[in-house]
Amino acid sequence: MESRKFSINMDPSFVYKITKSIVDEVSKIIVGKLDIINYILIALYSGGHVLLEGVPGVAKTLMAKTIARTFNMTYSRIQATPDLLPSDIIGTFVYDPKTGEFRPRKGPIFANIVLFDEINRASPRTQSALLEAMQERQVTIEGVTFKLPEPFMVIATQNPIEMEGTFPLPEAQLDRFLLKVIVDYPSREESIEILRRIHFIEEFRVNAVADASDVLKIRVMLPHVRVSGEVMDYIVSIVEESRKHPHVRLGGSPRASIALYLCSKARALIEGREYVIPDDVKYVAYPVLRHRIILKPEAELEGITTDQVIGEILKTVKVPTPGVEG
């Protein structure tokens, strides 16, 4: 559908300039976190969704809202609670006494960027309704199907510490997220800068430097980013190695290979290239794989983390030598 809307103009500098402008605008509000901003943009350009994991107070909500503002796209925030119903997300039909008919009242899912805060506090039934919308790009209300706006991206957050009374996402549902990004505490220098800005943060104006049509144009470009046979083999080898690692109970599926492939292409574009290099694959490997690898119980008891395993995999798999990009 998107390829019929836009002619293909393979100009990576277009993506590089837009991304730089977005990052510059977001950085007026958000101190540091450049990689996290890039990861969110990579997911947006790739047509995927992001799971942000971090403790409260590390600017997850502010980051999502600011990025939406720089693209001049619609934004909504949903606070997950155990009593949240699917209809609270997707909407329902309400009776209109003036016309004597039922009319749809669309829920907050109808936005370009939807922040679903603390997703693991929602019940499995509500999580399923959200994940169906993420996968199908549409919702069904009382038997009537409504398309969601394009572009559409869900940024879900979860707190890794407070797990009491939560409903952790099953592995099959976690796999629906293109990326899982860890939002850590700021550095000492960044913390000082946050304090300097705190009284003037409302004075910073974030300008819209792109729009939804720019995102759709970038998505049309994505299939035409060149990936050599050697880099494809590198991607597949990384995912296959995740299944063989001695500490891993369940490794990456073919969907992990596809995610690594798409995100590497998006990373190449934001770097101003129309071809993928191994460094692109390495850059996105952690957020692509960390929620798709399940460790053995004994490995978790030893304190081994998924990121450590991914690091070992990247050291093990041979990196292709530079050559023709394909």
PyMOL commands that set and color helices and strands:
alter all, ss='L'
color gray80, all
select helices_A, chain A and resi 2-5+12-26+34-46+60-70+86-90+119-121+124-136+171-174+188-197+201-203+212-224+229-244+254-270+278-289+297-301+306-316
alter helices_A, ss='H'
color red, helices_A
select strands_A, chain A and resi 50-53+75-79+91-96+101-106+113-117+138-141+144-147+153-158+179-182+248-250+294-295
alter strands_A, ss='S'
color yellow, strands_A
deselect
rebuild
show_as cartoon
